[in-house]
Amino acid sequence: MRISGQKAWALIAIGLLVSLACDKPTPVAPAESGLSVSANPTRIAVDGVAEITVIARKADGSAVNEGTEINFSTTLGTISPTLVPTNDRGIAKATLRGDGRVGVATVEVSSGAATPVPIDVQVGALPATLTLQANPPR
C-alpha cells in the first residue's frame, strides 16, 4: 500500500503534535545520586528563618542536571517553596520559617532515587533551667 505525499506529511504532522503534547517526565536525581543539606543558621527564634541549601551530585561527583526537582518538607514550622529546581551547579534553596512553636524542626530533602537526607534546626529556645520558689516557704 502506497501513501501519497500529502498523507505522509499529514501523518508526520500528527505524530509531531502528539509527541509535543505529551508531558515531559519530572526531572529527578538519578540512582546513586547524593544529596548534601545544610541550614544557615541552625538555631532560629520561634518566628525566625533559616536558609536550607541542598547540593545534589551524581554518582561520579558532577552536578545533577539543571532543573532536577528537590522536595523539601519539615516537621515544625513551614518551608517555602517545597519543590525547588536545581541550578546549573546542582544547588537548590528553600526557607524554613518558625511558626511560633518551640522545638526541633527536622527538614528532609529528597529527589528521585537519591536517599532522603534530614537536617535538624532548633526553633526557639527551650528553658535551660526551671526555678520554683514556694511562698510561704513552709
N, CA, C and O atoms as a GROMACS GRO file, in nm:
protein
  552
    1MET      N    1   0.084  -0.117   0.000
    1MET     CA    2   0.000   0.000   0.000
    1MET      C    3   0.089   0.123   0.000
    1MET      O    4   0.185   0.134   0.076
    2ARG      N    5   0.055   0.213  -0.086
    2ARG     CA    6   0.134   0.333  -0.103
    2ARG      C    7   0.059   0.453  -0.046
    2ARG      O    8  -0.060   0.469  -0.068
    3ILE      N    9   0.134   0.539   0.032
    3ILE     CA   10   0.075   0.659   0.089
    3ILE      C   11   0.119   0.778   0.007
    3ILE      O   12   0.237   0.792  -0.026
    4SER      N   13   0.024   0.863  -0.028
    4SER     CA   14   0.057   0.982  -0.108
    4SER      C   15   0.141   1.078  -0.024
    4SER      O   16   0.141   1.072   0.099
    5GLY      N   17   0.211   1.167  -0.091
    5GLY     CA   18   0.297   1.264  -0.023
    5GLY      C   19   0.220   1.351   0.075
    5GLY      O   20   0.270   1.381   0.183
    6GLN      N   21   0.100   1.391   0.038
    6GLN     CA   22   0.019   1.477   0.124
    6GLN      C   23  -0.023   1.401   0.250
    6GLN      O   24  -0.020   1.457   0.360
    7LYS      N   25  -0.060   1.274   0.236
    7LYS     CA   26  -0.099   1.193   0.352
    7LYS      C   27   0.022   1.167   0.441
    7LYS      O   28   0.010   1.167   0.564
    8ALA      N   29   0.138   1.145   0.381
    8ALA     CA   30   0.259   1.121   0.460
    8ALA      C   31   0.291   1.243   0.545
    8ALA      O   32   0.323   1.229   0.663
    9TRP      N   33   0.282   1.362   0.486
    9TRP     CA   34   0.308   1.483   0.563
    9TRP      C   35   0.205   1.502   0.674
    9TRP      O   36   0.239   1.548   0.783
   10ALA      N   37   0.081   1.466   0.647
   10ALA     CA   38  -0.024   1.476   0.749
   10ALA      C   39   0.007   1.382   0.865
   10ALA      O   40  -0.008   1.420   0.982
   11LEU      N   41   0.050   1.259   0.834
   11LEU     CA   42   0.085   1.164   0.939
   11LEU      C   43   0.205   1.212   1.021
   11LEU      O   44   0.208   1.198   1.143
   12ILE      N   45   0.303   1.269   0.955
   12ILE     CA   46   0.421   1.322   1.025
   12ILE      C   47   0.379   1.437   1.117
   12ILE      O   48   0.423   1.445   1.231
   13ALA      N   49   0.293   1.525   1.066
   13ALA     CA   50   0.247   1.639   1.146
   13ALA      C   51   0.168   1.591   1.268
   13ALA      O   52   0.186   1.645   1.378
   14ILE      N   53   0.083   1.492   1.251
   14ILE     CA   54   0.006   1.438   1.363
   14ILE      C   55   0.100   1.375   1.466
   14ILE      O   56   0.085   1.396   1.586
   15GLY      N   57   0.198   1.298   1.419
   15GLY     CA   58   0.295   1.237   1.511
   15GLY      C   59   0.373   1.341   1.588
   15GLY      O   60   0.398   1.325   1.708
   16LEU      N   61   0.411   1.448   1.521
   16LEU     CA   62   0.484   1.556   1.588
   16LEU      C   63   0.398   1.624   1.693
   16LEU      O   64   0.444   1.652   1.803
   17LEU      N   65   0.273   1.651   1.658
   17LEU     CA   66   0.182   1.714   1.754
   17LEU      C   67   0.158   1.625   1.876
   17LEU      O   68   0.154   1.674   1.989
   18VAL      N   69   0.143   1.496   1.855
   18VAL     CA   70   0.122   1.404   1.967
   18VAL      C   71   0.245   1.401   2.056
   18VAL      O   72   0.232   1.402   2.179
   19SER      N   73   0.365   1.398   1.997
   19SER     CA   74   0.486   1.393   2.079
   19SER      C   75   0.506   1.523   2.156
   19SER      O   76   0.555   1.520   2.269
   20LEU      N   77   0.469   1.636   2.098
   20LEU     CA   78   0.481   1.764   2.168
   20LEU      C   79   0.375   1.780   2.277
   20LEU      O   80   0.398   1.850   2.376
   21ALA      N   81   0.262   1.715   2.261
   21ALA     CA   82   0.154   1.727   2.358
   21ALA      C   83   0.181   1.645   2.484
   21ALA      O   84   0.122   1.673   2.589
   22CYS      N   85   0.268   1.547   2.475
   22CYS     CA   86   0.297   1.463   2.592
   22CYS      C   87   0.380   1.542   2.692
   22CYS      O   88   0.471   1.616   2.654
   23ASP      N   89   0.349   1.527   2.820
   23ASP     CA   90   0.426   1.592   2.924
   23ASP      C   91   0.564   1.530   2.933
   23ASP      O   92   0.582   1.410   2.913
   24LYS      N   93   0.660   1.613   2.965
   24LYS     CA   94   0.794   1.563   2.988
   24LYS      C   95   0.797   1.502   3.127
   24LYS      O   96   0.726   1.549   3.216
   25PRO      N   97   0.877   1.398   3.148
   25PRO     CA   98   0.885   1.342   3.283
   25PRO      C   99   0.948   1.442   3.378
   25PRO      O  100   1.030   1.526   3.338
   26THR      N  101   0.910   1.432   3.505
   26THR     CA  102   0.967   1.520   3.606
   26THR      C  103   1.114   1.487   3.623
   26THR      O  104   1.149   1.371   3.645
   27PRO      N  105   1.202   1.587   3.612
   27PRO     CA  106   1.344   1.559   3.629
   27PRO      C  107   1.378   1.538   3.776
   27PRO      O  108   1.360   1.628   3.859
   28VAL      N  109   1.428   1.420   3.808
   28VAL     CA  110   1.466   1.388   3.945
   28VAL      C  111   1.608   1.332   3.945
   28VAL      O  112   1.662   1.297   3.840
   29ALA      N  113   1.667   1.325   4.063
   29ALA     CA  114   1.804   1.276   4.075
   29ALA      C  115   1.811   1.129   4.033
   29ALA      O  116   1.725   1.050   4.072
   30PRO      N  117   1.912   1.093   3.955
   30PRO     CA  118   1.926   0.953   3.912
   30PRO      C  119   1.972   0.864   4.028
   30PRO      O  120   2.015   0.912   4.133
   31ALA      N  121   1.962   0.734   4.005
   31ALA     CA  122   2.006   0.638   4.106
   31ALA      C  123   2.151   0.664   4.146
   31ALA      O  124   2.232   0.706   4.063
   32GLU      N  125   2.181   0.639   4.272
   32GLU     CA  126   2.313   0.656   4.331
   32GLU      C  127   2.358   0.802   4.339
   32GLU      O  128   2.477   0.830   4.358
   33SER      N  129   2.264   0.895   4.324
   33SER     CA  130   2.297   1.036   4.343
   33SER      C  131   2.308   1.063   4.492
   33SER      O  132   2.254   0.988   4.574
   34GLY      N  133   2.376   1.169   4.526
   34GLY     CA  134   2.390   1.208   4.666
   34GLY      C  135   2.338   1.348   4.688
   34GLY      O  136   2.357   1.438   4.605
   35LEU      N  137   2.272   1.367   4.802
   35LEU     CA  138   2.224   1.498   4.841
   35LEU      C  139   2.295   1.538   4.969
   35LEU      O  140   2.303   1.459   5.063
   36SER      N  141   2.347   1.659   4.973
   36SER     CA  142   2.400   1.711   5.100
   36SER      C  143   2.319   1.835   5.132
   36SER      O  144   2.288   1.915   5.045
   37VAL      N  145   2.286   1.849   5.261
   37VAL     CA  146   2.198   1.957   5.302
   37VAL      C  147   2.260   2.034   5.417
   37VAL      O  148   2.326   1.976   5.504
   38SER      N  149   2.240   2.165   5.418
   38SER     CA  150   2.289   2.249   5.527
   38SER      C  151   2.183   2.353   5.560
   38SER      O  152   2.098   2.387   5.478
   39ALA      N  153   2.190   2.404   5.684
   39ALA     CA  154   2.099   2.508   5.728
   39ALA      C  155   2.180   2.625   5.780
   39ALA      O  156   2.282   2.606   5.847
   40ASN      N  157   2.135   2.746   5.750
   40ASN     CA  158   2.203   2.865   5.799
   40ASN      C  159   2.100   2.967   5.843
   40ASN      O  160   2.030   3.024   5.759
   41PRO      N  161   2.089   2.992   5.973
   41PRO     CA  162   2.160   2.930   6.085
   41PRO      C  163   2.092   2.798   6.125
   41PRO      O  164   1.988   2.762   6.071
   42THR      N  165   2.152   2.728   6.220
   42THR     CA  166   2.094   2.602   6.267
   42THR      C  167   2.006   2.623   6.390
   42THR      O  168   1.943   2.528   6.437
   43ARG      N  169   2.001   2.744   6.442
   43ARG     CA  170   1.912   2.781   6.554
   43ARG      C  171   1.842   2.910   6.515
   43ARG      O  172   1.906   3.008   6.476
   44ILE      N  173   1.709   2.910   6.527
   44ILE     CA  174   1.632   3.031   6.494
   44ILE      C  175   1.532   3.061   6.605
   44ILE      O  176   1.499   2.974   6.685
   45ALA      N  177   1.485   3.184   6.608
   45ALA     CA  178   1.379   3.223   6.701
   45ALA      C  179   1.249   3.156   6.659
   45ALA      O  180   1.240   3.102   6.549
   46VAL      N  181   1.149   3.158   6.746
   46VAL     CA  182   1.022   3.093   6.714
   46VAL      C  183   0.957   3.151   6.589
   46VAL      O  184   0.876   3.086   6.525
   47ASP      N  185   0.993   3.274   6.555
   47ASP     CA  186   0.941   3.335   6.433
   47ASP      C  187   1.055   3.367   6.334
   47ASP      O  188   1.038   3.448   6.243
   48GLY      N  189   1.168   3.302   6.353
   48GLY     CA  190   1.285   3.328   6.269
   48GLY      C  191   1.285   3.248   6.141
   48GLY      O  192   1.194   3.170   6.114
   49VAL      N  193   1.390   3.268   6.061
   49VAL     CA  194   1.404   3.198   5.934
   49VAL      C  195   1.545   3.140   5.921
   49VAL      O  196   1.642   3.194   5.975
   50ALA      N  197   1.554   3.030   5.849
   50ALA     CA  198   1.683   2.968   5.815
   50ALA      C  199   1.680   2.932   5.667
   50ALA      O  200   1.577   2.889   5.615
   51GLU      N  201   1.793   2.951   5.601
   51GLU     CA  202   1.804   2.911   5.462
   51GLU      C  203   1.852   2.767   5.456
   51GLU      O  204   1.955   2.733   5.515
   52ILE      N  205   1.779   2.682   5.387
   52ILE     CA  206   1.815   2.541   5.370
   52ILE      C  207   1.872   2.526   5.230
   52ILE      O  208   1.806   2.558   5.131
   53THR      N  209   1.995   2.476   5.222
   53THR     CA  210   2.064   2.461   5.093
   53THR      C  211   2.093   2.315   5.067
   53THR      O  212   2.143   2.244   5.154
   54VAL      N  213   2.062   2.270   4.947
   54VAL     CA  214   2.089   2.132   4.905
   54VAL      C  215   2.184   2.136   4.787
   54VAL      O  216   2.168   2.214   4.694
   55ILE      N  217   2.285   2.048   4.793
   55ILE     CA  218   2.375   2.028   4.678
   55ILE      C  219   2.353   1.885   4.632
   55ILE      O  220   2.372   1.791   4.709
   56ALA      N  221   2.313   1.870   4.507
   56ALA     CA  222   2.283   1.738   4.451
   56ALA      C  223   2.391   1.699   4.351
   56ALA      O  224   2.422   1.775   4.258
   57ARG      N  225   2.447   1.581   4.371
   57ARG     CA  226   2.555   1.532   4.284
   57ARG      C  227   2.522   1.394   4.231
   57ARG      O  228   2.458   1.313   4.299
   58LYS      N  229   2.565   1.367   4.109
   58LYS     CA  230   2.554   1.233   4.051
   58LYS      C  231   2.660   1.143   4.114
   58LYS      O  232   2.747   1.191   4.188
   59ALA      N  233   2.652   1.015   4.086
   59ALA     CA  234   2.747   0.919   4.143
   59ALA      C  235   2.891   0.952   4.108
   59ALA      O  236   2.982   0.923   4.186
   60ASP      N  237   2.915   1.014   3.992
   60ASP     CA  238   3.052   1.048   3.951
   60ASP      C  239   3.101   1.180   4.012
   60ASP      O  240   3.214   1.222   3.984
   61GLY      N  241   3.017   1.246   4.093
   61GLY     CA  242   3.057   1.370   4.158
   61GLY      C  243   3.016   1.496   4.084
   61GLY      O  244   3.029   1.606   4.138
   62SER      N  245   2.968   1.482   3.962
   62SER     CA  246   2.926   1.601   3.888
   62SER      C  247   2.786   1.642   3.934
   62SER      O  248   2.712   1.562   3.991
   63ALA      N  249   2.752   1.767   3.908
   63ALA     CA  250   2.621   1.818   3.946
   63ALA      C  251   2.511   1.747   3.869
   63ALA      O  252   2.530   1.709   3.753
   64VAL      N  253   2.395   1.730   3.934
   64VAL     CA  254   2.281   1.674   3.862
   64VAL      C  255   2.240   1.774   3.754
   64VAL      O  256   2.285   1.889   3.756
   65ASN      N  257   2.156   1.731   3.663
   65ASN     CA  258   2.112   1.818   3.555
   65ASN      C  259   2.036   1.939   3.610
   65ASN      O  260   1.961   1.928   3.707
   66GLU      N  261   2.057   2.052   3.548
   66GLU     CA  262   1.984   2.172   3.587
   66GLU      C  263   1.835   2.144   3.576
   66GLU      O  264   1.790   2.082   3.480
   67GLY      N  265   1.759   2.190   3.675
   67GLY     CA  266   1.614   2.167   3.675
   67GLY      C  267   1.571   2.042   3.750
   67GLY      O  268   1.451   2.015   3.762
   68THR      N  269   1.668   1.965   3.802
   68THR     CA  270   1.632   1.848   3.882
   68THR      C  271   1.553   1.895   4.004
   68THR      O  272   1.596   1.987   4.074
   69GLU      N  273   1.438   1.832   4.029
   69GLU     CA  274   1.350   1.879   4.135
   69GLU      C  275   1.388   1.822   4.271
   69GLU      O  276   1.406   1.701   4.286
   70ILE      N  277   1.402   1.911   4.368
   70ILE     CA  278   1.432   1.874   4.506
   70ILE      C  279   1.307   1.903   4.589
   70ILE      O  280   1.253   2.014   4.584
   71ASN      N  281   1.262   1.802   4.666
   71ASN     CA  282   1.146   1.817   4.754
   71ASN      C  283   1.194   1.851   4.894
   71ASN      O  284   1.288   1.790   4.946
   72PHE      N  285   1.130   1.949   4.956
   72PHE     CA  286   1.160   1.990   5.092
   72PHE      C  287   1.036   1.966   5.179
   72PHE      O  288   0.924   1.994   5.136
   73SER      N  289   1.056   1.914   5.301
   73SER     CA  290   0.946   1.902   5.397
   73SER      C  291   1.002   1.927   5.536
   73SER      O  292   1.123   1.916   5.558
   74THR      N  293   0.914   1.960   5.630
   74THR     CA  294   0.958   1.988   5.766
   74THR      C  295   0.856   1.937   5.867
   74THR      O  296   0.737   1.928   5.836
   75THR      N  297   0.903   1.905   5.987
   75THR     CA  298   0.815   1.858   6.093
   75THR      C  299   0.768   1.971   6.183
   75THR      O  300   0.678   1.951   6.264
   76LEU      N  301   0.828   2.089   6.171
   76LEU     CA  302   0.793   2.203   6.256
   76LEU      C  303   0.814   2.330   6.176
   76LEU      O  304   0.916   2.343   6.108
   77GLY      N  305   0.722   2.423   6.184
   77GLY     CA  306   0.732   2.545   6.105
   77GLY      C  307   0.684   2.520   5.963
   77GLY      O  308   0.615   2.423   5.935
   78THR      N  309   0.723   2.610   5.876
   78THR     CA  310   0.686   2.597   5.735
   78THR      C  311   0.811   2.610   5.649
   78THR      O  312   0.908   2.675   5.688
   79ILE      N  313   0.806   2.548   5.532
   79ILE     CA  314   0.918   2.559   5.439
   79ILE      C  315   0.863   2.603   5.304
   79ILE      O  316   0.759   2.556   5.259
   80SER      N  317   0.936   2.695   5.242
   80SER     CA  318   0.886   2.751   5.117
   80SER      C  319   1.003   2.782   5.025
   80SER      O  320   1.103   2.839   5.070
   81PRO      N  321   0.993   2.748   4.899
   81PRO     CA  322   0.895   2.659   4.840
   81PRO      C  323   0.925   2.514   4.878
   81PRO      O  324   1.033   2.483   4.929
   82THR      N  325   0.831   2.426   4.852
   82THR     CA  326   0.851   2.285   4.887
   82THR      C  327   0.909   2.204   4.772
   82THR      O  328   0.957   2.093   4.792
   83LEU      N  329   0.905   2.258   4.652
   83LEU     CA  330   0.961   2.192   4.535
   83LEU      C  331   1.049   2.294   4.463
   83LEU      O  332   1.000   2.396   4.415
   84VAL      N  333   1.180   2.264   4.456
   84VAL     CA  334   1.275   2.361   4.402
   84VAL      C  335   1.362   2.295   4.295
   84VAL      O  336   1.420   2.190   4.321
   85PRO      N  337   1.372   2.354   4.175
   85PRO     CA  338   1.462   2.300   4.074
   85PRO      C  339   1.607   2.342   4.104
   85PRO      O  340   1.632   2.452   4.153
   86THR      N  341   1.700   2.253   4.075
   86THR     CA  342   1.841   2.286   4.095
   86THR      C  343   1.888   2.384   3.988
   86THR      O  344   1.831   2.391   3.878
   87ASN      N  345   1.993   2.458   4.022
   87ASN     CA  346   2.054   2.544   3.922
   87ASN      C  347   2.159   2.462   3.845
   87ASN      O  348   2.166   2.340   3.861
   88ASP      N  349   2.239   2.526   3.763
   88ASP     CA  350   2.337   2.454   3.682
   88ASP      C  351   2.451   2.394   3.764
   88ASP      O  352   2.530   2.315   3.711
   89ARG      N  353   2.461   2.431   3.893
   89ARG     CA  354   2.564   2.373   3.980
   89ARG      C  355   2.506   2.267   4.073
   89ARG      O  356   2.576   2.218   4.161
   90GLY      N  357   2.377   2.231   4.054
   90GLY     CA  358   2.314   2.128   4.135
   90GLY      C  359   2.266   2.177   4.270
   90GLY      O  360   2.248   2.098   4.362
   91ILE      N  361   2.246   2.308   4.283
   91ILE     CA  362   2.208   2.367   4.412
   91ILE      C  363   2.060   2.410   4.409
   91ILE      O  364   2.012   2.467   4.311
   92ALA      N  365   1.991   2.381   4.520
   92ALA     CA  366   1.853   2.426   4.539
   92ALA      C  367   1.840   2.483   4.680
   92ALA      O  368   1.901   2.431   4.774
   93LYS      N  369   1.761   2.589   4.695
   93LYS     CA  370   1.746   2.654   4.826
   93LYS      C  371   1.599   2.677   4.858
   93LYS      O  372   1.517   2.705   4.771
   94ALA      N  373   1.569   2.665   4.989
   94ALA     CA  374   1.435   2.695   5.039
   94ALA      C  375   1.451   2.764   5.174
   94ALA      O  376   1.560   2.768   5.230
   95THR      N  377   1.342   2.819   5.225
   95THR     CA  378   1.344   2.892   5.351
   95THR      C  379   1.255   2.823   5.453
   95THR      O  380   1.137   2.798   5.429
   96LEU      N  381   1.314   2.792   5.569
   96LEU     CA  382   1.240   2.740   5.683
   96LEU      C  383   1.200   2.859   5.770
   96LEU      O  384   1.283   2.943   5.802
   97ARG      N  385   1.072   2.865   5.808
   97ARG     CA  386   1.022   2.975   5.889
   97ARG      C  387   0.954   2.920   6.013
   97ARG      O  388   0.868   2.832   6.004
   98GLY      N  389   0.994   2.972   6.130
   98GLY     CA  390   0.930   2.931   6.254
   98GLY      C  391   0.785   2.977   6.256
   98GLY      O  392   0.752   3.082   6.202
   99ASP      N  393   0.699   2.897   6.319
   99ASP     CA  394   0.556   2.930   6.323
   99ASP      C  395   0.507   2.957   6.466
   99ASP      O  396   0.388   2.947   6.494
  100GLY      N  397   0.599   2.992   6.556
  100GLY     CA  398   0.561   3.024   6.693
  100GLY      C  399   0.577   2.909   6.790
  100GLY      O  400   0.570   2.930   6.911
  101ARG      N  401   0.599   2.788   6.741
  101ARG     CA  402   0.619   2.673   6.828
  101ARG      C  403   0.767   2.652   6.854
  101ARG      O  404   0.851   2.683   6.769
  102VAL      N  405   0.798   2.600   6.972
  102VAL     CA  406   0.936   2.572   7.011
  102VAL      C  407   0.962   2.424   6.992
  102VAL      O  408   0.877   2.340   7.021
  103GLY      N  409   1.080   2.392   6.942
  103GLY     CA  410   1.118   2.252   6.924
  103GLY      C  411   1.225   2.236   6.819
  103GLY      O  412   1.292   2.332   6.782
  104VAL      N  413   1.239   2.115   6.771
  104VAL     CA  414   1.337   2.085   6.667
  104VAL      C  415   1.263   2.058   6.538
  104VAL      O  416   1.179   1.968   6.530
  105ALA      N  417   1.294   2.136   6.436
  105ALA     CA  418   1.238   2.114   6.303
  105ALA      C  419   1.331   2.020   6.228
  105ALA      O  420   1.448   2.052   6.206
  106THR      N  421   1.279   1.905   6.190
  106THR     CA  422   1.356   1.814   6.106
  106THR      C  423   1.315   1.842   5.962
  106THR      O  424   1.202   1.814   5.922
  107VAL      N  425   1.409   1.896   5.885
  107VAL     CA  426   1.385   1.926   5.745
  107VAL      C  427   1.440   1.808   5.665
  107VAL      O  428   1.555   1.769   5.683
  108GLU      N  429   1.358   1.753   5.577
  108GLU     CA  430   1.403   1.641   5.494
  108GLU      C  431   1.399   1.683   5.348
  108GLU      O  432   1.303   1.746   5.303
  109VAL      N  433   1.506   1.649   5.275
  109VAL     CA  434   1.512   1.677   5.133
  109VAL      C  435   1.521   1.545   5.058
  109VAL      O  436   1.582   1.449   5.106
  110SER      N  437   1.460   1.541   4.940
  110SER     CA  438   1.461   1.418   4.861
  110SER      C  439   1.446   1.452   4.714
  110SER      O  440   1.400   1.560   4.676
  111SER      N  441   1.487   1.357   4.631
  111SER     CA  442   1.472   1.369   4.486
  111SER      C  443   1.492   1.233   4.423
  111SER      O  444   1.598   1.172   4.438
  112GLY      N  445   1.393   1.185   4.353
  112GLY     CA  446   1.405   1.060   4.279
  112GLY      C  447   1.460   0.946   4.360
  112GLY      O  448   1.411   0.917   4.469
  113ALA      N  449   1.562   0.879   4.306
  113ALA     CA  450   1.620   0.761   4.370
  113ALA      C  451   1.725   0.795   4.476
  113ALA      O  452   1.776   0.705   4.542
  114ALA      N  453   1.757   0.922   4.493
  114ALA     CA  454   1.855   0.961   4.594
  114ALA      C  455   1.797   0.936   4.734
  114ALA      O  456   1.677   0.956   4.757
  115THR      N  457   1.881   0.892   4.825
  115THR     CA  458   1.837   0.868   4.962
  115THR      C  459   1.796   1.000   5.027
  115THR      O  460   1.873   1.096   5.024
  116PRO      N  461   1.675   1.006   5.087
  116PRO     CA  462   1.634   1.130   5.155
  116PRO      C  463   1.731   1.166   5.268
  116PRO      O  464   1.784   1.078   5.336
  117VAL      N  465   1.754   1.295   5.286
  117VAL     CA  466   1.851   1.342   5.386
  117VAL      C  467   1.782   1.440   5.480
  117VAL      O  468   1.720   1.536   5.434
  118PRO      N  469   1.792   1.418   5.614
  118PRO     CA  470   1.734   1.512   5.709
  118PRO      C  471   1.840   1.604   5.769
  118PRO      O  472   1.959   1.572   5.770
  119ILE      N  473   1.796   1.719   5.819
  119ILE     CA  474   1.880   1.808   5.898
  119ILE      C  475   1.790   1.870   6.004
  119ILE      O  476   1.674   1.901   5.978
  120ASP      N  477   1.844   1.887   6.125
  120ASP     CA  478   1.767   1.944   6.235
  120ASP      C  479   1.801   2.091   6.255
  120ASP      O  480   1.918   2.131   6.249
  121VAL      N  481   1.697   2.171   6.280
  121VAL     CA  482   1.713   2.313   6.311
  121VAL      C  483   1.637   2.339   6.441
  121VAL      O  484   1.518   2.308   6.451
  122GLN      N  485   1.705   2.394   6.540
  122GLN     CA  486   1.641   2.428   6.667
  122GLN      C  487   1.557   2.554   6.645
  122GLN      O  488   1.607   2.656   6.599
  123VAL      N  489   1.429   2.545   6.680
  123VAL     CA  490   1.338   2.658   6.665
  123VAL      C  491   1.300   2.706   6.805
  123VAL      O  492   1.241   2.630   6.883
  124GLY      N  493   1.332   2.829   6.837
  124GLY     CA  494   1.304   2.882   6.970
  124GLY      C  495   1.401   2.825   7.071
  124GLY      O  496   1.483   2.738   7.038
  125ALA      N  497   1.393   2.872   7.192
  125ALA     CA  498   1.484   2.826   7.297
  125ALA      C  499   1.404   2.750   7.402
  125ALA      O  500   1.305   2.800   7.455
  126LEU      N  501   1.448   2.630   7.430
  126LEU     CA  502   1.389   2.554   7.539
  126LEU      C  503   1.450   2.605   7.668
  126LEU      O  504   1.568   2.639   7.670
  127PRO      N  505   1.374   2.610   7.777
  127PRO     CA  506   1.432   2.660   7.902
  127PRO      C  507   1.546   2.571   7.948
  127PRO      O  508   1.534   2.448   7.951
  128ALA      N  509   1.658   2.635   7.986
  128ALA     CA  510   1.774   2.560   8.033
  128ALA      C  511   1.754   2.514   8.177
  128ALA      O  512   1.793   2.403   8.213
  129THR      N  513   1.692   2.598   8.258
  129THR     CA  514   1.664   2.562   8.397
  129THR      C  515   1.526   2.615   8.434
  129THR      O  516   1.475   2.710   8.374
  130LEU      N  517   1.469   2.553   8.533
  130LEU     CA  518   1.340   2.597   8.582
  130LEU      C  519   1.353   2.612   8.733
  130LEU      O  520   1.388   2.517   8.802
  131THR      N  521   1.324   2.730   8.784
  131THR     CA  522   1.337   2.758   8.926
  131THR      C  523   1.199   2.778   8.985
  131THR      O  524   1.118   2.855   8.933
  132LEU      N  525   1.174   2.709   9.097
  132LEU     CA  526   1.048   2.726   9.168
  132LEU      C  527   1.077   2.781   9.306
  132LEU      O  528   1.176   2.745   9.369
  133GLN      N  529   0.992   2.868   9.353
  133GLN     CA  530   1.006   2.922   9.486
  133GLN      C  531   0.869   2.919   9.551
  133GLN      O  532   0.772   2.972   9.497
  134ALA      N  533   0.862   2.856   9.668
  134ALA     CA  534   0.734   2.848   9.740
  134ALA      C  535   0.719   2.970   9.827
  134ALA      O  536   0.814   3.016   9.892
  135ASN      N  537   0.597   3.023   9.828
  135ASN     CA  538   0.570   3.139   9.912
  135ASN      C  539   0.436   3.116   9.980
  135ASN      O  540   0.334   3.120   9.911
  136PRO      N  541   0.429   3.093  10.105
  136PRO     CA  542   0.535   3.092  10.205
  136PRO      C  543   0.617   2.963  10.193
  136PRO      O  544   0.571   2.863  10.138
  137PRO      N  545   0.741   2.967  10.246
  137PRO     CA  546   0.831   2.852  10.232
  137PRO      C  547   0.786   2.729  10.311
  137PRO      O  548   0.834   2.620  10.282
  138ARG      N  549   0.698   2.742  10.409
  138ARG     CA  550   0.650   2.628  10.489
  138ARG      C  551   0.503   2.616  10.482
  138ARG      O  552   0.446   2.526  10.544
   0.00000   0.00000   0.00000
